[in-house]
Amino acid sequence: MGKAENYASRGYIHYHELVKVSDGSLHPIKVVWLKHIARATFTLDGGPHPEFTHQVTPGIDYEFIPNGDQPYNP
């Protein structure tokens, strides 16, 4: 099992790039993995990304901008 699959199996399905403050460059290999946990039921409207609109229920939100299956290529 690869690193991304391992994280996904534990609910970490979304990552953010690490950006150097001094020059805005991306870290060559590391990202921050996130697990989005809802505490209430609500509709996420997707904001600037309506394709991510979905109903959220308490627990891990596996639909929150799932990018963990996309390779990180800075």
DAHUMO-V828605 format. One record per residue. N is the residue number from 0. RES is the residue in one letter. D_LAST is the distance of its C-alpha to the last C-alpha in Angstrom with 1 decimal. Layout:
# DAHUMO-V828605
n=N res=RES d_last=D_LAST
n=N res=RES d_last=D_LAST
This chain:
# DAHUMO-V828605
n=0 res=M d_last=22.6
n=1 res=G d_last=18.9
n=2 res=K d_last=17.2
n=3 res=A d_last=16.1
n=4 res=E d_last=19.7
n=5 res=N d_last=21.2
n=6 res=Y d_last=19.7
n=7 res=A d_last=20.7
n=8 res=S d_last=24.2
n=9 res=R d_last=24.6
n=10 res=G d_last=23.5
n=11 res=Y d_last=19.9
n=12 res=I d_last=18.4
n=13 res=H d_last=16.0
n=14 res=Y d_last=13.0
n=15 res=H d_last=11.5
n=16 res=E d_last=8.5
n=17 res=L d_last=9.9
n=18 res=V d_last=10.3
n=19 res=K d_last=12.4
n=20 res=V d_last=15.6
n=21 res=S d_last=16.8
n=22 res=D d_last=14.3
n=23 res=G d_last=11.7
n=24 res=S d_last=8.7
n=25 res=L d_last=6.1
n=26 res=H d_last=7.3
n=27 res=P d_last=6.1
n=28 res=I d_last=7.8
n=29 res=K d_last=9.7
n=30 res=V d_last=10.2
n=31 res=V d_last=13.6
n=32 res=W d_last=15.6
n=33 res=L d_last=18.4
n=34 res=K d_last=21.7
n=35 res=H d_last=23.5
n=36 res=I d_last=27.3
n=37 res=A d_last=29.8
n=38 res=R d_last=33.1
n=39 res=A d_last=34.9
n=40 res=T d_last=35.2
n=41 res=F d_last=33.8
n=42 res=T d_last=32.2
n=43 res=L d_last=28.6
n=44 res=D d_last=28.7
n=45 res=G d_last=25.0
n=46 res=G d_last=25.0
n=47 res=P d_last=22.9
n=48 res=H d_last=22.0
n=49 res=P d_last=25.5
n=50 res=E d_last=24.1
n=51 res=F d_last=23.5
n=52 res=T d_last=27.1
n=53 res=H d_last=28.9
n=54 res=Q d_last=31.7
n=55 res=V d_last=30.8
n=56 res=T d_last=33.2
n=57 res=P d_last=33.4
n=58 res=G d_last=31.2
n=59 res=I d_last=27.6
n=60 res=D d_last=26.1
n=61 res=Y d_last=24.3
n=62 res=E d_last=23.7
n=63 res=F d_last=21.8
n=64 res=I d_last=18.7
n=65 res=P d_last=18.0
n=66 res=N d_last=14.3
n=67 res=G d_last=14.5
n=68 res=D d_last=15.2
n=69 res=Q d_last=12.0
n=70 res=P d_last=9.6
n=71 res=Y d_last=6.3
n=72 res=N d_last=3.8
n=73 res=P d_last=0.0
